[in-house]
Amino acid sequence: MNRDQIQKEAENFFEWDDPDKKHYVTYTSCLLFAEHIAKMALKEYRDTQLLIEAAIKTLNDNLHLCDGDTCMLRELRDAVAGLVPEWMGE
């Protein structure tokens, strides 16, 4: 998540008596918001992991079809290798 996403979530999460004074929140509200953001970040991480796992499976199942630099899977292979250095796709 980036700062803009977190700010948007904060504006939707917190309730202020005066919309022009969004400078302070209670400690409890801050903790609840932190938990909310952590859950969102964990979901985003898990979704990313599922995509990486699917990409690795696709590569492992089909990399033998690559024919050098013209391989359609080259960009996917390079992206996965950048994200998961221990993956040893050839």
Phi, psi and omega in degrees: 000145177253175185301319180296319178296318180294319179297317178298317178298320180297317181295330178274337186274311185277151174243121180250143176295322180237110183301340179277350181240079181255043185265334187228144172226161179287159178301318180297316178298321179298316179295318178296320178294319178300318178296318179300313180293320179299319178295319178296317180294321178295319177297316179299318178297313181297319178298318179296318179298320178298319178294318179296316179298319178294320179295318179296318178298315178301315179295314180298324181282336190232359185296335178296344180277350182291144179233065176079218187288347181266008182295133177294337183270001185301313181296320178295316178301314181294321179294315179295318180297327177289326181275327185230080184303332181285348177289129187251042178297142181251000000 
